[in-house]
Amino acid sequence: MPLYDSIGKQYTKTRVPDYRIVQKIIDLLNLPPGSIIADIGAGTGGYSQALANQGFSVYAVEPSSVMRQQGSEHPQIKWFAGYAEALPLPDKSVDGVISILTIHHFANLEKSFQEMHRIIQKGPIVLLSFDIRFATKIWLYDYFPWMWEDAIKFLPLHELTSLIEQNTHRVVEAIPLILPYDLSDLFAAAAWRRPELYLQPEVRAGISSFALGNPDLIASGVKSLAADLSSGEWDVKYGEIRQLNEIDLGYRFLKATIE
């Protein structure tokens, strides 16, 4: 059963596409409206819909029926059931590919990148991923240290870049996504200046590291965070972060292009 059949049932409530991320994706694609974009691991189709609203045609590929069923109908979005490792699309059938905060769920990265390259004509592949080695180690990881420990297991950015280049024969550019304080898409570290949001079960349910984490460790971290927020201890320890408007927490766009 696809992972998000079990953890993605209320995904649309907290994973609302952020307009700044949407604009960055469009800038990186650098394709005219009307181009066909494949969204790999499209989830509930939030970013697919955002692109469609800007005049693109989108092929949204998602293995989870629970996620696909939450997607809104749009005349410029076609949905496909499928995995990144075996995309249900013909060779050279799209102008560009995006995959937003998904590749850490792929079972076989090499095959996934080969498939992305196979279905595309000459346009770019645009991924959003993260390398926690570039991140500021903020308060979140004091309450939930296993999140840092799990994330450090993912491929370092330079290894990921090499893997893409080897399997697509493309050149990869890495572009930092500096996180603003008011993101609408509440992925893992998105609420870095809003600790209260991590007390909400629906917010945690939309973050795979919480949804898949040890319930006892999560409960302990939530209890400690709630107590420190209530007592004011959190602000004593970490309140300076509320003065920041943006922060680098290791998120990176990767743009793979043919030379």
N, C-alpha and C positions, 0 to 999 in steps of 0.2 A: 504494500500500500504506500503511495507517495506520502512523504513526510507531512505535507501541508493538508492532507485529508484529515489529519488528526489535530493539527495545531493552528490551522488557518481559518477556523470557522467564523471569527469576528474580525478578520484582518482589515476590512475596509474602514473600521471605526478609528483606527489609530495609525494606519499606514496610508496617509493622504499625500499624494505626490506634492513635493515642494516646488513652487514655481521657479525658484532659482536653479534647482537641479535640472528641471525641465529645460530651462533656457540654456544651461551649459551643455546638455545633451544635444540640443539643436545646433548650437554653435560648433560642437565637435564633429557632428555628422557633416555639416557644411554641404547639405544637399537641398535641391529645390523642392518646394511643396509639390505634392503629387508623387514623390519618390516612394518606393515600397521599402518599408523598414520591418525587419524581423525582430521581435522582442522575445528573447529566449529566457524562459523562466519568468513569464509575464505576470504570474501571480493572479491577482484579481483584475489586472489590466489597467491599473491607475496610470502608469506612464505610457502605456499604449494609447489610452484615451487622450491623454494630454498631447501626444504627438498628432493623433488623428484630428484633434481640435485645431491644430495648427496647419492642417491641410495635407498631412502625410497619409498614405495608406499603410496599414499595419497588419502584419501577420503575427498574432499573439500565440506563442507556443508555451503550453503549460501542462505538466503531467497530472496535476491534482484536479479532479472533478469538483471538489469542494471549492477550490479557488476559482475555477472557470465559471462556476454557477453564480458567483458573486459579481462577475464582470457585467458592467452595463452594456447593453446593445448599442452599437454605433455603426453607421453605414460604411465607415471606412476601416473597420476592424474585422478581420476574419480570424476565428479561433481554431486552433489545432491542438489536439491531445498528442503530447510527445515529449520525449526526453532530449536533452542537449546532445547526448551521445549518438542519437539516431533521429535527426530532425526530419519531420515529415514534409519536406519541401524539396522541389527539384533543384538540380544544379543551376547556379547562376540565375536564380529566380527573384532575388531581391537586390536593392541598391545599397542597403546598409544594414548593419546588425547592431542591436544594443542588448546588453544583459546587465541588469542593475541589482547589485548586492545579492547575487545568486551563485557565483561560481564556487563558493565554499560548500555548496550543497551537491555539486556535480560529482558523480561517481568516478568519472574518467576524464580528467582535464585535457589530456592529449587528444582523445577522440572528439571531445566537445569543440576544441579549437579547430580541428580539422573539418568538422561539420560546418562550423560557422563560415570558414573560408570557402567550403564547397558551394554553399547556397548563394554566395554573394558574387556580384559582378566585379566592379572596380572600386566601390565605395569603401568606407571605413568600418571597422569593428570597434565599437565603443563600449567598454566595460566600466562598471563602478565596483571597486573592491576595497580591501583595506590591508594594511600591514601595520600591526600594532607596534612594531619596532620604531615607527615614526611618531608614535603618539605621546602626548603628555600623559603621565600616569596620574590621572585625576582621582578624586574622592570615590568615584563609582567602584573602583577596584579595591578600595579598602573594605567596603561592605560586601562586595561580591568578588573576592580574589580569584575564584575559579574562572571568571570571565576572561581575565588576563591570561591565566594559565592555558585555557582552551585556545584563545586567539593566537598565542605565541606558537602554537603547533602548525598554523597555516604557513604556506610557502612564503618566504621572504620575497619582497617585491622584485628583486633582481632575478630570482629563480623563476618567478611567475612570468616576468617579461621574456626571459630566455625561452621558456616553454611555449609561449605564444609565437615567438619569432620562428622557432624550430618547426612548429606544426602548421604555420600559415605562410611562411616565407614572406612575412611582412616586417615592417619596422615599427617598433612600439615606442610611443611617447607617454610618459607618466605625468599627470597634471594633478596637483593637490586639490582636494575639495576641503576648503577651510569651512568648518561648520559654524553657521550663524546660531545665535542663541534661541531663535524662535522657529525652528524647523517644524513643518507640519507633518513630515514623514518621520514617525517616531521609531526609527531603527535603533540598534543597540545603544550607541552613545549620543543619540540625537538630543536627549533632554539633559545634556551636561550641565546646564545652568538652572534646571528645573527639577531638583531632586524629588519633589513631592510627587511627580508623575510616576516614579518607579514604585510608589506605594499602591498604584492602581492595578488590579489584576488584569484588566483588559489591555493596558499598555504592555505589561510583561508578556501577555499571551501573544502579542504581535511581534515579539522578538524571539527568534529561534533559540538563542543561547539560554534564555529563561525558560522557554517552553520545553526544552530538552534537558534542562539542568536538574540537579538533585533537589527534590522538593524540600528536604530538611535544610540544606544549605541556603536555599532561597528564602525559606521562612525565617531562618536565623538572621540573614542579612536585612530582610525587610523589617523585622522587629527592631533591630539595632538602628536602622535608618529612621524609622518612625519615632523611636525614643529620642534620638539626637535632634531631630527636627523639632519635636515637641518641647524639649528642654532648652533649645537654643544652642546646644553643644555643636551641632553641625555648623552653624554660622560662625561660632568661635573658631572652629578648625578650618573651615573651607570657605567662609563667606566672601573672601576676596574674589573668588571666581565669578561672583555676581557682578563684578565691575567690568568683566570682559564682554565684548560683543561678538567675538568669534574666537575659534580655537582650532588647532590642528590635532586631530585625534587619529591620524593615520589613514584616513580615507583617500583613495586615489582613483582618478579616472585613468584608464589605459586606452589609448587610441592606437589601433593597429592599421597601418596603411601600406599600400603597395608603392614602392619607390618609383 
